[in-house]
Amino acid sequence: MAARMSGYRTVEEQLGDVLAAVHPLPVETRAVADARGMTLRETARAAVDIPVFDNSAMDGFAVRHADVADASADHPVTLRVVADIPAGSDADPVLAPGEAARIMTGSPVPTDADAIVPFEDTVGGLADSLQQTTVLQSPRPAAHIRRAGEDLRAGDPVLGPGTLLGPLQLGAMAAAGVTDVVVSRRPRVAIVSTGSELVEAGAPLRRGQIPESNSLLLAAMAEAAGAEVDGRTSVDDEGGALRDVVDACAAASVDVIVFSGGVSAGAFEVVRNELSATMTFSRVGLQPGKPQGFGVLPVAGGHSALLFGLPGNPVSAAISFEVFVRPALLALQGRTAIHRPVLRLPASTAWRTPPGRRQYLPAVVDTDPAWSVRPATAGGSGSHLAGGLGQARAVAIVPAEVDAVAVGDEVDVWLLEGWDA
C-alpha cells in the first residue's frame, strides 16, 4: 500500500510484466560431461540400475548366513575361504556349506552368499585370510549387502525438467548411465553501459570521468545465472553509438540486452531518449533502483530480445539485476525455481530504511557465534558505494512500511553466490 500511495509501481508489478514477456528458449542435446550449469528441460531417466548389481558394502567375507548364525566370541565359527573377489571381478564362486569368499567393498556378492562378515568381526581380519577365517560375531541376514536397484531402477527418473545441473546432479546422472541430456540453450546476453563520463578501468582520468565497471559486474552476474555473454561495451550519451549497438544486437539475435544508466529523468538519458518507443520507463518502489526500463525488441529470425534498462550507479544496477533480470534469465532456461531462497535472520546492527520503498540492502551474513545480518558498508544501501559492494555476500530485504531496523529485528535475506567466501 505504501508503494502504491507514493506513486511507485510495486516490485511485483514490474517483475510480473517482465516474466509475462518471457518465453522459454529452444532446447539442445548435450553430453552430460558438457552440461554443467545448464538447465534440464526433459526428464533424465536411468539407463542402468543403481547399484548395478548386488555388491558388498564392506571389506570382509561373503558367507552363507546359516553357517554363522550362532557365531560369537565364545563360540567362533571357522569357514574355509574358497575364492577371492576384488572390485571389478565378474566371479560368482559357488559356496558350499562351511565355505566363504574373501570380498572387497563394491565387489559383486556371490549368488550363494546372503551376508557379509566384515574383517573386524573375524580372528586376524585381512591377514592370513586366503585359506580360512574364524567368525567371532554373527551378522544379521543380508548384512552389508547393497541390493541391485535399491536406489534407482533402469527407466526411473533421475532428475526432472527445470533442474540446474550442478556437480551433484551430473554425478547422479553419470552413475545412472545417462550419457546425453536435453537442456535449455543458454540465453545470449549483451551488456551495454552508458555514460559519456565512463572510461576503461586503468585509463587516465580527467575531471568528470570515472572507471567503467558495470559491464564487468553485470556480465559476471549474467554468467552466474547461466547465460552466455555475447558482448559487453560502453557507449556515450550522444545516441548514435547506442543505436549502432542495438542494431548489431538485433542482427545477432541476442536474447537479452541489459543497459545500465540512461534511464532516469535527466536531460541526457540516452536509453530513455533513444528507446522510448520500444521500452516502458517506470518508477519502481525499491531502493536502490527506482528508475527501471523494460521492453521487447524484434530481432533477426523472427525472435525477440528482452530489453532491461537499469540505473547507472553500480549498487542500483546490481540490485536491479538481482530483482528483475536474474529471474528472467532463469525463466528463459525453464528453471523450476527462479527466486532465491529467503532466510530470516536477526540484524546484528541497526540501520535506517527509505520511506515508502522496499529496501534491498547489500549485506554481510555473520555465522559466529550465531547467524545474523548487517549492512555491507557503513553507508548502507547508497547506490554510489561501488567499492563497498565487494563486501556484500547477501541482500537484506526490508518492507516499504518499515522505516528503521533495530538490533535483533528479523530480516529477510538472500544469500548470493560466494556468500561464505
C-alpha positions as CSV (number, residue, x, y, z in Angstrom):
1,M,0.0,0.0,0.0
2,A,2.8,2.4,0.8
3,A,4.4,1.8,-2.6
4,R,1.1,2.4,-4.4
5,M,0.3,5.6,-2.5
6,S,3.7,7.0,-3.2
7,G,3.2,6.8,-6.9
8,Y,5.6,3.9,-7.5
9,R,5.0,0.7,-9.3
10,T,5.5,-2.3,-7.0
11,V,8.3,-4.7,-7.5
12,E,5.8,-7.4,-8.1
13,E,4.1,-5.4,-10.9
14,Q,7.3,-4.7,-12.6
15,L,8.5,-8.3,-12.3
16,G,5.1,-9.5,-13.5
17,D,5.5,-7.6,-16.7
18,V,9.0,-9.0,-17.2
19,L,8.0,-12.6,-16.7
20,A,4.9,-12.3,-18.9
21,A,7.2,-11.5,-21.8
22,V,9.5,-14.5,-21.2
23,H,9.2,-17.5,-23.5
24,P,11.5,-20.5,-22.7
25,L,14.4,-20.8,-25.1
26,P,14.9,-23.7,-27.6
27,V,16.4,-26.9,-26.3
28,E,19.5,-28.8,-27.3
29,T,21.1,-32.1,-26.6
30,R,24.4,-32.1,-24.7
31,A,26.7,-34.8,-23.3
32,V,26.4,-35.0,-19.6
33,A,30.0,-34.0,-19.2
34,D,29.4,-30.8,-21.1
35,A,26.1,-29.8,-19.4
36,R,27.4,-28.2,-16.1
37,G,25.5,-25.1,-15.2
38,M,22.7,-25.7,-17.8
39,T,19.0,-26.4,-17.1
40,L,17.4,-29.7,-17.8
41,R,14.3,-29.5,-20.0
42,E,13.4,-33.1,-20.3
43,T,13.4,-35.8,-17.7
44,A,16.6,-37.7,-17.5
45,R,16.0,-41.5,-16.9
46,A,18.4,-44.1,-15.5
47,A,20.0,-46.3,-18.2
48,V,21.1,-48.8,-15.5
49,D,20.2,-49.8,-12.0
50,I,21.9,-48.2,-9.1
51,P,23.6,-50.2,-7.7
52,V,24.0,-52.2,-11.0
53,F,24.4,-55.5,-9.1
54,D,24.3,-56.8,-5.5
55,N,27.6,-55.7,-4.0
56,S,29.4,-55.6,-0.8
57,A,29.3,-52.6,1.4
58,M,32.4,-53.8,3.5
59,D,35.7,-55.4,3.1
60,G,35.3,-58.9,4.6
61,F,33.8,-62.3,3.7
62,A,30.8,-63.3,1.8
63,V,29.1,-66.1,3.7
64,R,26.0,-68.2,3.9
65,H,24.2,-66.8,6.9
66,A,23.1,-70.2,8.1
67,D,26.8,-71.1,8.6
68,V,27.4,-68.2,11.0
69,A,24.0,-67.6,12.6
70,D,25.3,-68.8,16.0
71,A,28.9,-67.4,15.8
72,S,30.1,-65.4,18.9
73,A,33.4,-64.7,20.7
74,D,32.6,-67.7,23.0
75,H,31.6,-69.9,20.1
76,P,33.6,-68.8,17.0
77,V,32.9,-70.4,13.6
78,T,35.7,-71.3,11.2
79,L,35.0,-71.2,7.4
80,R,37.1,-72.4,4.5
81,V,37.9,-69.5,2.1
82,V,37.5,-70.8,-1.4
83,A,37.6,-67.6,-3.5
84,D,38.9,-64.0,-3.6
85,I,36.7,-61.3,-5.1
86,P,38.3,-57.9,-5.7
87,A,36.4,-54.9,-7.1
88,G,35.8,-55.3,-10.8
89,S,35.8,-59.1,-10.7
90,D,33.0,-60.9,-12.5
91,A,33.5,-64.1,-10.5
92,D,30.5,-65.8,-9.0
93,P,32.1,-68.7,-7.0
94,V,29.9,-71.5,-5.6
95,L,29.8,-71.5,-1.8
96,A,29.1,-74.9,-0.3
97,P,28.1,-75.1,3.4
98,G,31.1,-74.1,5.6
99,E,32.7,-72.0,2.8
100,A,33.2,-68.3,2.3
101,A,34.7,-65.9,-0.2
102,R,37.0,-63.0,0.7
103,I,35.4,-59.9,-0.8
104,M,36.2,-56.2,-1.1
105,T,33.9,-53.2,-1.0
106,G,32.0,-52.8,-4.2
107,S,32.6,-56.3,-5.4
108,P,29.7,-58.5,-6.7
109,V,28.2,-60.7,-4.0
110,P,28.2,-64.4,-4.9
111,T,24.8,-65.8,-5.6
112,D,25.2,-68.4,-2.8
113,A,26.0,-65.7,-0.2
114,D,23.4,-63.9,1.8
115,A,25.5,-61.8,4.3
116,I,28.9,-60.1,4.6
117,V,31.1,-60.5,7.7
118,P,33.5,-57.5,8.0
119,F,37.1,-58.3,8.6
120,E,36.7,-56.6,12.0
121,D,34.4,-59.4,13.2
122,T,36.9,-62.2,12.4
123,V,40.1,-63.5,14.0
124,G,43.1,-62.0,12.2
125,G,41.0,-59.9,9.9
126,L,42.6,-59.5,6.5
127,A,45.9,-61.2,7.5
128,D,46.1,-64.9,6.6
129,S,42.6,-64.9,5.3
130,L,43.1,-66.7,2.0
131,Q,42.7,-70.2,3.4
132,Q,40.2,-69.8,6.3
133,T,38.6,-67.3,8.5
134,T,37.1,-67.5,12.0
135,V,34.0,-65.5,12.6
136,L,33.5,-64.0,16.0
137,Q,30.1,-62.3,15.6
138,S,27.0,-63.3,13.7
139,P,25.8,-60.8,11.1
140,R,22.1,-60.2,10.6
141,P,20.7,-61.7,7.4
142,A,21.7,-59.7,4.3
143,A,24.1,-57.6,6.4
144,H,26.3,-55.2,4.4
145,I,24.8,-56.2,1.0
146,R,23.8,-53.3,-1.3
147,R,21.0,-54.7,-3.4
148,A,20.8,-54.0,-7.1
149,G,18.4,-51.2,-7.9
150,E,17.7,-50.2,-4.3
151,D,18.5,-46.6,-5.2
152,L,17.1,-46.4,-8.8
153,R,15.9,-48.9,-11.4
154,A,16.7,-48.5,-15.1
155,G,14.0,-46.3,-16.6
156,D,13.3,-44.4,-13.3
157,P,13.6,-40.6,-13.5
158,V,16.9,-39.4,-12.1
159,L,16.1,-35.6,-12.4
160,G,13.2,-33.7,-13.8
161,P,12.8,-30.6,-16.1
162,G,13.8,-27.3,-14.6
163,T,16.7,-28.7,-12.6
164,L,20.0,-26.8,-12.6
165,L,22.8,-29.3,-13.5
166,G,25.5,-28.8,-10.9
167,P,28.3,-31.2,-9.8
168,L,26.0,-33.5,-7.7
169,Q,23.4,-33.7,-10.4
170,L,25.9,-34.5,-13.1
171,G,27.4,-37.2,-10.8
172,A,24.0,-38.8,-10.2
173,M,23.3,-39.0,-14.0
174,A,26.6,-40.5,-14.7
175,A,26.1,-43.1,-12.0
176,A,22.8,-43.9,-13.7
177,G,24.5,-44.4,-17.0
178,V,23.0,-41.3,-18.6
179,T,25.2,-40.0,-21.4
180,D,23.1,-37.2,-23.0
181,V,20.6,-34.8,-21.7
182,V,18.1,-32.3,-23.2
183,V,18.8,-28.9,-21.8
184,S,17.9,-25.3,-22.5
185,R,20.1,-23.3,-24.8
186,R,21.9,-20.7,-22.7
187,P,20.5,-17.2,-23.0
188,R,22.7,-14.9,-25.1
189,V,23.1,-11.6,-23.3
190,A,24.6,-8.3,-24.4
191,I,25.7,-5.8,-21.7
192,V,25.7,-2.1,-22.5
193,S,27.0,0.6,-20.1
194,T,26.0,4.1,-21.0
195,G,27.5,7.5,-20.0
196,S,29.9,10.0,-21.5
197,E,31.8,10.0,-18.2
198,L,32.9,6.4,-18.5
199,V,36.4,5.3,-19.5
200,E,38.0,1.9,-19.4
201,A,39.3,0.9,-16.0
202,G,43.0,1.8,-15.7
203,A,42.9,4.6,-18.2
204,P,44.0,8.1,-17.1
205,L,41.0,10.1,-15.7
206,R,40.4,13.7,-16.4
207,R,38.0,15.8,-14.3
208,G,34.5,14.4,-14.6
209,Q,35.5,10.9,-15.7
210,I,35.1,7.6,-13.8
211,P,36.2,4.0,-14.5
212,E,33.5,1.9,-16.2
213,S,32.7,-1.1,-14.0
214,N,29.0,-2.0,-14.7
215,S,29.6,-4.0,-17.8
216,L,32.0,-6.4,-16.0
217,L,29.7,-6.5,-12.9
218,L,26.6,-7.3,-15.0
219,A,28.3,-9.7,-17.3
220,A,29.5,-11.8,-14.4
221,M,26.1,-11.8,-12.8
222,A,24.6,-12.9,-16.2
223,E,27.1,-15.8,-16.4
224,A,26.3,-16.8,-12.8
225,A,22.7,-17.1,-13.9
226,G,23.5,-19.5,-16.7
227,A,23.8,-17.0,-19.5
228,E,26.3,-16.7,-22.3
229,V,27.6,-13.1,-22.6
230,D,27.6,-12.2,-26.3
231,G,29.4,-8.9,-25.7
232,R,29.8,-6.0,-23.3
233,T,30.5,-2.5,-24.3
234,S,30.3,1.1,-23.2
235,V,28.7,4.0,-25.2
236,D,28.4,7.7,-24.7
237,D,25.2,9.8,-24.2
238,E,25.0,11.1,-27.8
239,G,22.8,8.3,-29.1
240,G,24.5,7.2,-32.3
241,A,26.6,4.6,-30.6
242,L,23.7,3.2,-28.7
243,R,21.6,2.8,-31.8
244,D,24.5,1.0,-33.6
245,V,24.9,-1.4,-30.6
246,V,21.1,-2.1,-30.6
247,D,21.1,-2.7,-34.3
248,A,24.1,-5.1,-34.0
249,C,22.4,-7.0,-31.2
250,A,19.2,-7.3,-33.2
251,A,21.1,-8.7,-36.2
252,A,22.9,-11.2,-33.9
253,S,19.7,-12.4,-32.4
254,V,20.7,-11.9,-28.8
255,D,18.0,-12.9,-26.3
256,V,18.6,-10.1,-23.7
257,I,20.1,-6.7,-23.8
258,V,20.9,-5.1,-20.4
259,F,21.6,-1.4,-20.3
260,S,23.0,0.4,-17.3
261,G,22.5,4.2,-17.0
262,G,20.4,6.5,-19.1
263,V,17.0,5.5,-17.7
264,S,16.3,8.3,-15.2
265,A,14.7,11.7,-15.7
266,G,17.8,13.8,-16.6
267,A,18.5,15.7,-19.8
268,F,21.0,13.2,-21.2
269,E,19.3,9.8,-20.5
270,V,20.4,8.1,-23.7
271,V,18.5,4.8,-23.3
272,R,15.3,6.6,-22.5
273,N,15.8,9.1,-25.3
274,E,16.6,6.6,-27.9
275,L,14.3,3.6,-27.0
276,S,11.2,5.3,-25.6
277,A,9.2,3.8,-28.5
278,T,10.3,0.3,-27.5
279,M,10.7,0.4,-23.8
280,T,8.5,1.5,-20.9
281,F,10.2,3.5,-18.2
282,S,8.9,3.4,-14.7
283,R,9.5,4.5,-11.1
284,V,9.5,1.3,-9.0
285,G,9.2,1.1,-5.2
286,L,12.6,-0.3,-4.4
287,Q,15.8,1.2,-3.1
288,P,18.2,1.3,-4.6
289,G,16.9,1.0,-8.2
290,K,13.9,3.3,-8.5
291,P,14.2,4.1,-12.3
292,Q,13.6,1.0,-14.4
293,G,13.1,0.3,-18.1
294,F,11.8,-2.8,-19.8
295,G,10.7,-3.7,-23.3
296,V,10.8,-6.3,-26.1
297,L,12.7,-5.8,-29.3
298,P,12.1,-7.8,-32.5
299,V,15.4,-9.3,-33.7
300,A,16.6,-11.5,-36.6
301,G,14.9,-14.8,-37.2
302,G,11.5,-13.8,-36.0
303,H,12.5,-13.8,-32.4
304,S,12.6,-11.0,-29.9
305,A,15.0,-9.8,-27.2
306,L,14.2,-8.6,-23.7
307,L,15.5,-5.1,-23.0
308,F,16.3,-4.1,-19.5
309,G,17.2,-0.5,-18.6
310,L,18.9,-0.4,-15.2
311,P,20.1,2.6,-13.2
312,G,23.8,3.5,-13.7
313,N,25.0,3.6,-10.1
314,P,26.7,0.2,-9.5
315,V,24.8,-0.8,-6.4
316,S,21.5,0.1,-8.1
317,A,22.5,-1.9,-11.2
318,A,23.4,-4.9,-9.2
319,I,20.2,-4.9,-7.1
320,S,18.1,-4.3,-10.2
321,F,19.7,-7.2,-11.9
322,E,19.0,-9.5,-8.9
323,V,15.4,-8.4,-8.7
324,F,14.4,-8.3,-12.3
325,V,17.0,-9.7,-14.8
326,R,18.1,-12.8,-12.9
327,P,14.6,-14.2,-12.6
328,A,14.0,-13.6,-16.3
329,L,17.2,-15.4,-17.3
330,L,16.3,-18.4,-15.2
331,A,12.7,-18.4,-16.6
332,L,14.1,-18.3,-20.2
333,Q,16.0,-21.5,-19.3
334,G,12.9,-23.2,-17.9
335,R,14.3,-23.3,-14.4
336,T,11.8,-24.6,-11.8
337,A,13.0,-22.1,-9.1
338,I,13.6,-18.6,-10.3
339,H,13.8,-16.8,-7.0
340,R,16.5,-17.1,-4.4
341,P,15.5,-18.9,-1.2
342,V,14.7,-16.5,1.7
343,L,16.2,-16.8,5.1
344,R,15.0,-14.9,8.2
345,L,18.0,-13.6,10.2
346,P,18.3,-11.2,13.1
347,A,20.0,-7.9,12.4
348,S,23.3,-7.5,14.3
349,T,23.3,-3.7,14.0
350,A,20.7,-1.0,13.4
351,W,20.1,0.9,10.2
352,R,17.6,3.3,8.6
353,T,15.5,2.5,5.6
354,P,14.0,4.7,2.8
355,P,10.4,5.9,3.3
356,G,7.8,4.2,1.0
357,R,10.2,1.9,-0.8
358,R,11.3,-1.7,-0.2
359,Q,14.9,-1.7,0.7
360,Y,17.3,-4.2,-0.9
361,L,20.5,-3.8,1.2
362,P,23.9,-5.3,0.2
363,A,24.7,-7.2,3.3
364,V,27.1,-9.5,5.2
365,V,25.9,-12.6,6.9
366,D,27.9,-13.5,10.1
367,T,27.8,-17.1,11.4
368,D,29.8,-16.9,14.6
369,P,28.6,-17.2,17.3
370,A,25.2,-17.2,15.6
371,W,23.8,-16.3,12.2
372,S,23.0,-12.6,11.8
373,V,22.9,-10.0,9.1
374,R,24.3,-6.5,8.8
375,P,24.9,-3.8,6.1
376,A,28.0,-4.5,3.9
377,T,29.1,-0.9,4.4
378,A,28.6,1.9,6.9
379,G,26.9,3.8,4.1
380,G,24.0,1.3,3.9
381,S,22.4,0.9,0.5
382,G,23.8,4.1,-1.1
383,S,23.7,3.5,-4.8
384,H,27.2,5.0,-5.3
385,L,29.1,2.7,-2.9
386,A,30.7,0.6,-5.6
387,G,33.8,-0.3,-3.6
388,G,31.8,-1.4,-0.6
389,L,29.7,-3.6,-2.8
390,G,32.6,-6.0,-2.9
391,Q,32.0,-6.8,0.8
392,A,28.4,-8.0,0.2
393,R,27.6,-11.7,0.2
394,A,23.9,-11.3,0.7
395,V,20.9,-8.9,0.3
396,A,18.8,-7.9,3.2
397,I,15.2,-7.0,2.2
398,V,13.2,-4.6,4.4
399,P,9.5,-3.9,3.6
400,A,8.4,-0.4,2.5
401,E,6.4,0.3,5.6
402,V,9.4,-0.2,7.9
403,D,11.4,2.9,8.5
404,A,14.2,1.5,10.7
405,V,15.7,-1.8,11.6
406,A,16.7,-2.4,15.2
407,V,19.3,-4.8,16.6
408,G,17.6,-8.2,16.8
409,D,14.8,-7.5,14.3
410,E,14.3,-10.4,11.9
411,V,15.0,-9.5,8.2
412,D,14.5,-11.5,5.0
413,V,17.9,-12.3,3.4
414,W,19.0,-13.7,0.1
415,L,22.4,-15.4,0.1
416,L,24.4,-14.6,-3.1
417,E,27.0,-16.7,-4.9
418,G,30.1,-17.0,-2.8
419,W,28.3,-15.8,0.4
420,D,30.6,-17.9,2.6
421,A,33.9,-16.8,0.9
